[in-house]
Amino acid sequence: MEYLVLTELTLFRLLWRAALRRPTCVVHTLSLLKGSSTAYLDSIERWLKANHRIVEVTEFHSDLRHYKDYGDFLRLTDAFGENLDWLENYGDFENATKRFGEFDIAYKHVSSAVAYRHFVVNYILQKAIENGPDIDDRSKTTVSGLDSFDLSFYRHRFRENPPGKIIPRLKIDPLLNVLLCLAACLKTFLFALRRTRLSLPFQKPFHIGTDFVAGNKNHFWEEVARTPEDILLVFRNKHDQQTAEKQLSGWHTCLYSGGLFSLRDFFPAVGEMVSDYFRLLRQAWAMPTDLFRGLVALPYHRTAFRALCNRYRFKYFWARDDYNPEHTMRTRELRRIGAVSMGAFHGIPSLWSYTFQNTYLDFDVYYIFGWDQYTRYYRRTWPQHMEVRTLGSSGMTRDDFKRLGEQKGNDIACFISPCFHNQSIFDAVVDIATAFPDRKIYINVKVGRYLDGAFANGLNHFLDTGPKNIFRHEGIAYDLFFKCQFVLTEGSTLAAEGIQFGCYSIAMDLSPKHKVFSYRYFPGLCVTSSKQAIDRIRALDEGREEYRRDDFAELIELNGKVPWEVIREDMGILVDQNTHAPEITSKPSV
């Protein structure tokens, strides 16, 4: 059996072996040229599987199906967190500033994202070989498509080389990297040239610029700005602009690539751009192409943000793209003009330790839900110059926060999502619904990809056949905090948010295979069985047990302040007279 990592460089080998019907298993797909986007390679793999030309890797072990899912892979392995020390050493992060200058944090960010994708490859490969058809005769095993990073990591993590014959990936990274660098340099130069005018128009000042994110219920600009004149909404791409611009009538908007250079500014910008590309090429020319691709895109973003800051003047900029390395370029440009770069954690990643998207960041001010994640993990990797502040959840509008003092119902909200032990979650919900037939159990699931496949089939089956007091809630998750006193989750941030919003939150920790679960560090939050959940609900109902919200103050900010008012105050905007939400009593109406 040949275990092949499918990239643009191994595609021909895969097609050749498939045509000859030689036993081949695609371990995973990686794109050297398109980063995390592997759709076209995946479509080829699916076609070959459908025509029985290659072997499905998930046939070898049940865990492999879960390794293909981002959340389950990290639940079962905590791969990024447990290998972070190795990555920092391998990538020489200690000398990143000396090597990459102002691109140092971006280099770490890109490296983390690329490394994570390779970690997935190696974990799948090891598990597949360990349980594959050649288990009794490893001499029949061939592994193709690994690069030097993969081989080094495999030896580190599994204390051996991949067994059998190894056919390394074709080593043409230096050539590809030079070509990519030339193409990126040309693209950036042409962009700057197209955006150059003899002189700049009046530089319009805005108190706040904000990164526009489509699909959010809460619109940052509506919660924070006093008037539309305060704020400029910056679209990331033309699709978002075309989709949302009509809905934003009355607000100032622009495309992030809509900045300008004067003729006087053009030449220094081009000189700096060329210098940046030369530095990146000199330091990273021999690195794997998928890593170099992420680095070589950065000068373009820096140039685009510089042009934006030439056209508009900001005092503060609110960003929601901490998961992209280009946020570091915007922060550098904002500092150059004396503006403040601000960002916020999107949630509490409780299901594993470190997240590769957030381990290396660069903002001036960064808001988190509570101190726990920072003190437990990120304090050692976030820059000392970044001011970290606790905020709690800003998931509700300011008007919603004013309603938190209302008496809640006594029903139960259950927030679930796909995981490797779906059935145990479904069974636990049925047990709880059966134990409390007089209450409504509201099931809330994120739409989109969550409502597909085995999870959707299992969900629909238990909704159809389960107790009649189970209902699917298709509205906004936060609405349930006003209907329900009890909150059950499998590990969502909504568990912590429920505490902040005055509910009794219970985290269902139902599988010992789940490697790292941050809620375990908080006694009284987790249960390991439906029986424990039922007993806890009854004890709280009957007053035999007190829900000590203050015990979770490190998990999520519980000072009672409305987060939007905190942000407004930090941005120098006049806040409402009452910056606190109503007092929460946490006593349900029975």
BELURBEL-V182245 format. One record per residue. RES is the residue in one letter. OMEGA is omega in whole degrees, -180 to 180 (* if undefined). NEAR is the number of other ideal C-beta (glycine too) atoms within 10 Angstrom. Layout:
BEGIN
RES&OMEGA&NEAR, RES&OMEGA&NEAR
END
This chain:
BEGIN
M&174&19, E&177&23, Y&-170&27, L&172&25, V&-173&24, L&173&26, T&176&22, E&-177&16, L&179&19, T&-177&22, L&-179&17, F&179&10, R&179&18, L&-179&24, L&179&13, W&-180&11, R&178&19, A&179&19, A&179&10, L&180&9, R&175&10, R&-175&13, P&-176&13, T&178&22, C&175&21, V&-179&26, V&-177&26, H&177&26, T&176&21, L&176&27, S&177&20, L&-172&20, L&-176&12, K&176&14, G&-177&16, S&180&12, S&-179&10, T&-171&17, A&-175&9, Y&175&12, L&179&21, D&-179&15, S&177&11, I&179&17, E&-180&20, R&180&11, W&180&12, L&177&20, K&-178&15, A&180&9, N&174&9, H&178&10, R&177&17, I&-176&24, V&177&20, E&-175&13, V&-177&23, T&177&16, E&-171&14, F&-180&21, H&-177&16, S&-179&10, D&-175&18, L&176&19, R&180&15, H&178&20, Y&179&24, K&180&13, D&-176&16, Y&-176&10, G&-178&16, D&178&20, F&-179&23, L&175&26, R&-174&23, L&-172&20, T&-169&22, D&-169&19, A&-177&22, F&-179&23, G&-175&19, E&180&16, N&-177&21, L&180&21, D&179&9, W&-179&15, L&-179&23, E&178&18, N&-179&11, Y&-178&15, G&179&20, D&-178&12, F&-178&20, E&-178&9, N&-176&10, A&-179&20, T&178&13, K&-176&10, R&-170&16, F&178&20, G&-177&14, E&177&15, F&-172&26, D&-179&19, I&177&24, A&177&28, Y&179&28, K&-180&23, H&179&28, V&180&28, S&-179&26, S&-180&24, A&-179&22, V&179&26, A&179&22, Y&-180&21, R&178&17, H&175&22, F&179&23, V&-180&21, V&-173&23, N&176&25, Y&178&24, I&-179&25, L&-178&25, Q&-179&17, K&-180&18, A&-180&24, I&-178&22, E&-177&12, N&-176&14, G&-175&20, P&-178&14, D&-174&16, I&-179&13, D&180&6, D&-175&9, R&179&13, S&179&9, K&-177&16, T&173&20, T&178&19, V&-179&25, S&174&20, G&177&28, L&174&25, D&-176&25, S&177&14, F&-179&21, D&-177&23, L&178&17, S&-179&13, F&-179&22, Y&179&22, R&179&13, H&-170&14, R&-172&17, F&172&15, R&177&7, E&172&9, N&172&11, P&-176&21, P&177&18, G&-179&18, K&-180&13, I&175&16, I&-176&15, P&176&13, R&179&22, L&-173&14, K&176&12, I&-179&12, D&-180&23, P&179&14, L&179&11, L&-178&18, N&178&23, V&180&13, L&178&12, L&-179&20, C&178&21, L&180&13, A&-180&11, A&179&22, C&178&21, L&179&10, K&-178&14, T&178&25, F&-180&17, L&176&10, F&-179&18, A&180&23, L&180&11, R&-177&10, R&-178&20, T&177&19, R&179&13, L&176&7, S&-177&9, L&171&17, P&179&9, F&-179&6, Q&-174&11, K&180&12, P&173&11, F&177&20, H&-176&19, I&163&25, G&179&26, T&175&22, D&-177&20, F&177&25, V&-179&18, A&171&12, G&179&8, N&175&10, K&-178&12, N&179&16, H&-177&17, F&-175&21, W&179&19, E&-178&13, E&-171&19, V&-173&22, A&174&22, R&178&11, T&177&8, P&179&15, E&-178&13, D&-159&17, I&175&24, L&178&26, L&-175&25, V&178&27, F&-180&23, R&-176&18, N&-176&12, K&-180&10, H&178&10, D&-179&19, Q&-179&20, Q&-178&10, T&-168&13, A&-171&16, E&-180&15, K&180&7, Q&-174&9, L&179&16, S&-179&8, G&178&6, W&178&17, H&-179&17, T&172&18, C&173&18, L&-175&17, Y&176&21, S&-178&20, G&179&16, G&-176&23, L&170&20, F&166&24, S&179&14, L&180&11, R&-179&11, D&-174&18, F&-173&17, F&175&12, P&180&11, A&178&21, V&178&18, G&179&10, E&179&14, M&180&21, V&178&14, S&179&12, D&-180&23, Y&180&21, F&-179&12, R&-180&16, L&180&26, L&-179&20, R&-177&9, Q&-169&18, A&-174&22, W&-177&14, A&-180&11, M&177&23, P&-173&21, T&-180&25, D&174&24, L&-178&23, F&179&27, R&179&22, G&-180&23, L&-171&27, V&177&24, A&-171&20, L&179&25, P&176&24, Y&-180&22, H&178&21, R&179&23, T&-180&26, A&180&23, F&178&24, R&178&23, A&179&25, L&180&25, C&173&20, N&-175&19, R&-178&19, Y&179&20, R&-179&16, F&167&23, K&180&17, Y&175&24, F&-179&26, W&-175&23, A&178&22, R&-175&17, D&-180&14, D&-180&21, Y&177&14, N&-178&21, P&-178&27, E&176&22, H&-180&24, T&178&26, M&178&25, R&179&29, T&179&25, R&-178&18, E&177&22, L&178&24, R&-179&14, R&-179&11, I&177&13, G&178&9, A&-177&21, V&178&20, S&-176&24, M&178&23, G&-177&24, A&173&21, F&-178&23, H&-178&15, G&175&16, I&-179&23, P&-172&20, S&-170&24, L&176&22, W&-177&24, S&-178&21, Y&169&24, T&-176&21, F&-179&22, Q&-171&19, N&-175&22, T&179&24, Y&-176&26, L&174&24, D&172&26, F&172&25, D&177&17, V&-178&18, Y&-177&24, Y&177&22, I&-177&21, F&179&25, G&-173&23, W&-170&16, D&-178&22, Q&-179&23, Y&-177&18, T&-178&12, R&-173&14, Y&-159&20, Y&180&21, R&-176&12, R&-177&11, T&180&17, W&-176&20, P&-178&12, Q&-179&6, H&-180&9, M&-180&17, E&-178&13, V&-178&17, R&176&14, T&-176&20, L&-168&21, G&-179&24, S&174&22, S&-176&21, G&179&21, M&174&26, T&177&17, R&179&18, D&178&8, D&-180&19, F&180&22, K&-179&16, R&-172&14, L&178&20, G&180&12, E&179&11, Q&-178&11, K&170&23, G&-177&17, N&-180&18, D&-173&19, I&175&28, A&-180&26, C&-180&25, F&-176&24, I&178&23, S&-178&17, P&174&23, C&-173&21, F&178&20, H&-179&18, N&-173&18, Q&179&12, S&177&16, I&179&25, F&-179&19, D&180&15, A&179&24, V&178&25, V&179&17, D&-178&16, I&178&25, A&179&23, T&-179&15, A&-178&16, F&-175&20, P&-179&10, D&-178&8, R&175&18, K&176&18, I&-178&24, Y&178&22, I&178&23, N&-179&22, V&174&19, K&-179&13, V&178&7, G&-172&8, R&179&10, Y&-177&14, L&-177&13, D&173&10, G&-174&11, A&-180&11, F&-180&20, A&179&14, N&179&11, G&179&15, L&-179&21, N&180&12, H&-177&11, F&172&20, L&-179&14, D&-172&8, T&-176&9, G&179&17, P&-174&16, K&178&8, N&174&17, I&-178&21, F&175&14, R&176&11, H&-176&19, E&179&9, G&-179&10, I&-175&14, A&-175&19, Y&178&19, D&-178&16, L&179&25, F&177&24, F&-180&17, K&-167&16, C&174&25, Q&-175&26, F&-179&27, V&176&25, L&176&30, T&175&24, E&-180&27, G&-178&25, S&171&23, T&-179&19, L&175&27, A&179&27, A&179&30, E&177&26, G&177&28, I&180&28, Q&-175&27, F&170&27, G&178&23, C&172&26, Y&-177&22, S&177&28, I&179&26, A&-177&25, M&-179&26, D&-165&18, L&-179&22, S&176&17, P&178&7, K&178&12, H&-165&21, K&-179&17, V&180&17, F&-170&19, S&-179&21, Y&177&22, R&-178&14, Y&-177&13, F&-180&19, P&179&9, G&-179&14, L&-174&20, C&168&19, V&-178&20, T&178&13, S&177&14, S&179&22, K&178&13, Q&179&16, A&180&24, I&179&17, D&-179&15, R&179&17, I&-180&23, R&-180&13, A&178&13, L&177&18, D&-173&16, E&179&8, G&179&8, R&-179&9, E&179&15, E&177&10, Y&-172&19, R&-177&10, R&-177&17, D&178&7, D&-177&14, F&-176&22, A&176&16, E&-179&17, L&-178&24, I&-177&26, E&-177&22, L&-178&19, N&176&12, G&179&15, K&175&17, V&-175&24, P&-179&24, W&179&22, E&176&21, V&-180&20, I&180&24, R&180&21, E&180&13, D&179&17, M&178&19, G&179&11, I&179&16, L&-176&8, V&176&16, D&180&12, Q&179&6, N&-177&10, T&-178&15, H&171&14, A&177&24, P&180&14, E&-179&9, I&-178&18, T&-178&10, S&176&15, K&-176&11, P&170&18, S&-174&9, V&*&8
END
